[in-house]
Structures are given as C-alpha cells and as structure tokens.
Amino acid sequence: MFQKETDLATIVVCEDDEATLELLCDHLVADRFDVLPAPAGADALRFCRYNRPDLMVIDLDLADRSGPEVIRAVRESDGIETRFDPHLPIIALTSRGGSRNRAVPADVGADDYVQKPFAYDELRARIMAVLRRRHRRQDEPVRVGELLIDPGRRRVTVGDREVHLAKKEFTLLRVLASDPTRVFSKDELLRDIWGLKASAGKTRTVDSHASRLRRKLDPDKRRYVINCWGIGYRLVEE
C-alpha cells in the first residue's frame, strides 16, 4: 500500500556502510520513493514491523546480524503477532560472486538480488520490476464464499448481485478480505486506510464505514463484516 500519492512506494534500505546507505537513499528520494534508512538489521526489522513498507533492499553482509537472518524473520512471520508482512518484496545486495553464491538470495527468500558494485539504474529497474509483480498479484480477484472482489475492475459481487461501494468502503473490504478470519484492530484500520494515528476510541470512523459495508454486502443476513467487540472487525467467522 503506497503511503502518499506523490511517492512511488515506501522502501526500507538496510545497509551498514554509511556512504552507500546515504547515496542509495538520496537517489531513491530523488526518484520519488519514500525511504526508511536502516543502518542495521534491527532497524530494518523495526521499520518492517511498524511502518508497513512496500519493499526492502538489504545487504546480505551486515555487522549486527546477517541479512539472511533478517529476511528469514520476515518470511517466517505469521503476519499477525510479529506484524511483519511475510510476502514483503525483498531485493538483496551481495558482494559475493560466482554461480553458487548467486543462488543464496533466492535460498533465503529474496525476490531478486543485485551484485555489488552496482549501478543505481540497475537497482531501480529491479525495484520497479518487483513492485509491478506485486501489484499484479494484488489486483487478482479474491473470493470469500459468495463474495467476489475484483480489484482490477473495482467490482464487488455477492452471488449474482453487484454491490456498489464508496472508495473507503472498498478499501476496507480489500483489507478485511486479505485475511478473512483475522481480526483487524480499529487502530490498525484507522492507520492503514485513513492514515490516522488517533486512538480508535476517539472516533467512530471505522464503525460507521463497517456498518454501511455490512448492510451493502448482505442487507438481510449480514453475514459479512463481523464486529469483534472492543477489538475490531473481521470479514467472516472462522
């Protein structure tokens, strides 16, 4: 999910060489990326946990902990307790040469790799290619029971009935459908959909949108958008 209309994507850049980190971040910012500089693996994991980036670029040879260790922490996440996105696109930077070592990034879960020394244009091309693949996956239709969500056409149907949703209602539905039985907290939904940091207890924004969405999806039985009192919402029962 992009953070701003003016930014192409939010990228964590994990590199413990200060000069390389600064150079990469300067280039990415100039190309309209929102950049989170991480001089250590621990910084990268913190950003991945709390800032919901679109992609991470990480050096495999870090001083505080290995790059593969950081990647595994993300990939082995359940997406709930640790709050990492296990499907986060990752590009590895490696100074290791040879055919055997070129297989290492894929072995540890990276989507692509760039060998050092590299030209920035090459890295940018890899970033854009990985992001395009991710967005194509995100645009694939999602079915939950009789409910079908087609992001590419921005179309929602329940059985044979088409449901017309407002922009925020559609976004709320997509978020809930990404993990239909998971309970999304109100604070989490406020942050990710509306970009608000205020406590959910101070606003009825989520509740009012969830209520309208529930009525539109199933006016009679209201099977979808379940209120988990005091916590948040999920799309369907387990």
C-alpha positions as CSV (number, residue, x, y, z in Angstrom):
1,M,0.0,0.0,0.0
2,F,1.5,3.3,-1.1
3,Q,1.9,5.9,1.6
4,K,1.3,9.0,-0.4
5,E,0.1,9.9,-3.9
6,T,3.4,11.7,-4.6
7,D,5.5,8.6,-3.6
8,L,6.0,5.6,-5.8
9,A,6.5,3.3,-2.8
10,T,7.9,3.1,0.7
11,I,11.3,1.3,0.7
12,V,13.4,0.1,3.7
13,V,17.1,0.4,2.7
14,C,19.2,-1.7,5.0
15,E,23.0,-1.1,4.5
16,D,25.6,-0.7,7.2
17,D,28.1,1.2,5.0
18,E,27.2,4.8,5.7
19,A,28.3,6.2,2.4
20,T,26.4,3.6,0.4
21,L,23.3,4.0,2.5
22,E,23.3,7.8,2.1
23,L,23.9,7.5,-1.7
24,L,21.1,5.0,-2.2
25,C,18.6,7.0,-0.1
26,D,19.5,10.2,-1.9
27,H,18.9,8.6,-5.3
28,L,15.6,6.9,-4.2
29,V,14.2,10.1,-2.7
30,A,15.1,12.0,-5.9
31,D,13.1,9.3,-7.8
32,R,10.0,10.0,-5.5
33,F,10.3,7.0,-3.3
34,D,9.6,7.3,0.4
35,V,12.7,5.9,2.1
36,L,13.3,4.4,5.5
37,P,17.2,4.2,6.0
38,A,18.2,1.3,8.2
39,P,22.0,1.2,9.1
40,A,21.5,-2.1,11.0
41,G,19.3,-5.3,10.7
42,A,17.5,-4.4,13.9
43,D,16.5,-1.0,12.4
44,A,15.2,-2.8,9.3
45,L,13.0,-5.2,11.3
46,R,11.6,-2.3,13.3
47,F,10.6,-0.5,10.1
48,C,9.1,-3.6,8.6
49,R,7.1,-4.2,11.8
50,Y,5.7,-0.7,12.3
51,N,5.9,1.2,9.0
52,R,4.3,-1.3,6.5
53,P,6.8,-0.7,3.7
54,D,6.2,-1.8,0.1
55,L,9.7,-3.3,-0.4
56,M,13.0,-3.8,1.4
57,V,16.5,-3.5,-0.1
58,I,19.0,-5.3,2.2
59,D,22.7,-6.0,2.2
60,L,23.3,-9.7,3.0
61,D,26.5,-8.9,4.9
62,L,25.6,-6.8,7.9
63,A,27.6,-6.1,11.1
64,D,24.9,-6.6,13.8
65,R,23.1,-9.6,12.2
66,S,23.2,-11.4,8.9
67,G,21.0,-10.2,6.0
68,P,19.6,-13.8,5.6
69,E,18.6,-13.8,9.3
70,V,16.6,-10.6,8.8
71,I,14.9,-12.0,5.7
72,R,14.0,-15.2,7.4
73,A,12.5,-13.3,10.3
74,V,10.1,-11.6,7.8
75,R,9.4,-14.6,5.7
76,E,8.7,-16.9,8.7
77,S,6.3,-14.4,10.3
78,D,2.6,-15.3,10.7
79,G,1.7,-11.8,9.7
80,I,-0.2,-11.2,13.0
81,E,1.8,-11.4,16.2
82,T,5.1,-10.1,14.8
83,R,3.3,-7.7,12.4
84,F,5.7,-8.4,9.6
85,D,4.3,-8.9,6.1
86,P,5.7,-12.4,5.1
87,H,5.1,-11.5,1.5
88,L,7.1,-8.3,1.6
89,P,9.1,-7.9,-1.7
90,I,12.8,-8.1,-0.9
91,I,15.9,-7.3,-3.0
92,A,19.2,-8.5,-1.7
93,L,22.5,-6.7,-2.2
94,T,25.5,-9.1,-2.3
95,S,29.2,-8.7,-2.8
96,R,29.6,-12.5,-3.3
97,G,30.4,-13.6,-6.8
98,G,30.2,-17.0,-8.6
99,S,27.2,-19.1,-9.6
100,R,26.9,-20.8,-6.2
101,N,26.7,-17.6,-4.2
102,R,24.3,-16.0,-6.7
103,A,21.8,-18.7,-5.5
104,V,22.0,-17.5,-1.9
105,P,19.4,-14.6,-2.1
106,A,16.8,-16.9,-3.5
107,D,17.6,-19.6,-0.9
108,V,17.0,-17.2,1.9
109,G,13.7,-15.8,0.5
110,A,14.7,-12.7,-1.5
111,D,12.7,-11.9,-4.6
112,D,15.7,-10.6,-6.5
113,Y,19.3,-9.6,-6.0
114,V,21.9,-7.1,-7.2
115,Q,25.6,-7.8,-7.0
116,K,28.0,-5.2,-5.7
117,P,29.3,-2.9,-7.1
118,F,26.2,-2.0,-9.0
119,A,24.8,1.0,-10.9
120,Y,21.9,2.7,-9.3
121,D,19.9,2.5,-12.6
122,E,20.1,-1.3,-12.4
123,L,18.8,-1.4,-8.8
124,R,16.0,1.0,-9.7
125,A,15.0,-1.2,-12.6
126,R,14.9,-4.3,-10.3
127,I,12.8,-2.4,-7.7
128,M,10.3,-1.3,-10.3
129,A,10.0,-4.9,-11.8
130,V,9.4,-6.4,-8.3
131,L,6.8,-3.8,-7.4
132,R,5.0,-4.4,-10.7
133,R,4.8,-8.1,-10.0
134,R,3.5,-7.4,-6.5
135,H,0.8,-5.1,-7.8
136,R,-0.4,-7.6,-10.4
137,R,-0.8,-10.1,-7.6
138,Q,-2.7,-7.6,-5.5
139,D,-5.1,-6.9,-8.4
140,E,-6.1,-10.5,-8.7
141,P,-9.8,-11.3,-7.8
142,V,-10.4,-12.6,-4.3
143,R,-13.3,-14.9,-3.4
144,V,-14.7,-15.4,0.1
145,G,-17.8,-17.6,0.0
146,E,-20.3,-15.9,-2.4
147,L,-18.4,-12.7,-2.1
148,L,-16.1,-11.8,-5.1
149,I,-13.8,-8.8,-5.0
150,D,-12.1,-7.8,-8.3
151,P,-9.6,-5.0,-7.5
152,G,-8.5,-4.6,-11.1
153,R,-12.1,-3.7,-12.2
154,R,-13.0,-2.3,-8.8
155,R,-16.1,-4.6,-8.8
156,V,-17.7,-6.4,-5.9
157,T,-20.4,-9.1,-6.3
158,V,-22.3,-11.2,-3.8
159,G,-23.6,-14.2,-5.8
160,D,-25.2,-12.6,-8.9
161,R,-25.7,-9.2,-7.2
162,E,-23.3,-6.4,-7.9
163,V,-22.5,-4.2,-4.8
164,H,-21.6,-0.5,-5.3
165,L,-19.2,0.7,-2.7
166,A,-17.7,4.1,-1.9
167,K,-13.9,4.4,-2.1
168,K,-13.1,3.9,1.6
169,E,-15.7,1.1,1.9
170,F,-14.0,-0.7,-1.0
171,T,-10.6,-0.3,0.6
172,L,-11.9,-1.5,4.0
173,L,-13.3,-4.6,2.3
174,R,-10.0,-5.3,0.5
175,V,-8.1,-5.1,3.8
176,L,-10.5,-7.4,5.6
177,A,-10.5,-9.9,2.6
178,S,-6.7,-10.1,2.7
179,D,-7.1,-12.4,5.7
180,P,-10.9,-13.0,6.1
181,T,-10.9,-14.7,9.6
182,R,-8.3,-12.4,11.1
183,V,-9.5,-9.7,13.5
184,F,-8.1,-6.3,12.4
185,S,-8.0,-3.8,15.2
186,K,-9.7,-0.4,14.8
187,D,-6.4,1.4,15.4
188,E,-4.8,-0.7,12.7
189,L,-7.6,0.0,10.2
190,L,-7.5,3.7,11.0
191,R,-3.8,3.8,10.4
192,D,-3.7,1.8,7.2
193,I,-6.9,3.0,5.5
194,W,-7.4,6.6,6.7
195,G,-3.8,7.4,7.7
196,L,-4.9,8.4,11.2
197,K,-2.8,7.9,14.3
198,A,-5.5,8.9,16.8
199,S,-6.9,6.2,19.1
200,A,-9.9,4.4,17.7
201,G,-11.8,5.2,20.9
202,K,-11.9,8.9,19.9
203,T,-13.6,8.4,16.5
204,R,-16.5,6.4,15.0
205,T,-15.0,6.4,11.5
206,V,-14.2,2.7,11.4
207,D,-17.6,1.7,12.9
208,S,-19.7,3.8,10.6
209,H,-17.9,2.6,7.5
210,A,-18.0,-1.1,8.7
211,S,-21.8,-0.7,9.4
212,R,-22.5,0.7,5.9
213,L,-20.3,-2.0,4.3
214,R,-22.1,-4.8,6.2
215,R,-25.6,-3.5,5.1
216,K,-24.5,-3.2,1.4
217,L,-22.9,-6.7,1.3
218,D,-25.8,-8.6,2.9
219,P,-28.8,-6.4,3.8
220,D,-30.8,-9.4,5.1
221,K,-28.5,-11.8,7.0
222,R,-25.5,-9.5,7.4
223,R,-23.0,-12.4,7.2
224,Y,-20.0,-10.3,6.4
225,V,-18.0,-7.7,8.4
226,I,-18.2,-9.1,11.9
227,N,-17.8,-6.8,14.8
228,C,-15.4,-8.2,17.5
229,W,-16.5,-6.0,20.4
230,G,-13.7,-4.0,21.9
231,I,-11.2,-5.1,19.3
232,G,-12.1,-4.5,15.7
233,Y,-13.5,-6.3,12.7
234,R,-13.1,-9.4,10.6
235,L,-14.8,-10.4,7.4
236,V,-16.2,-13.9,8.2
237,E,-16.3,-16.3,11.1
238,E,-13.6,-19.0,11.3
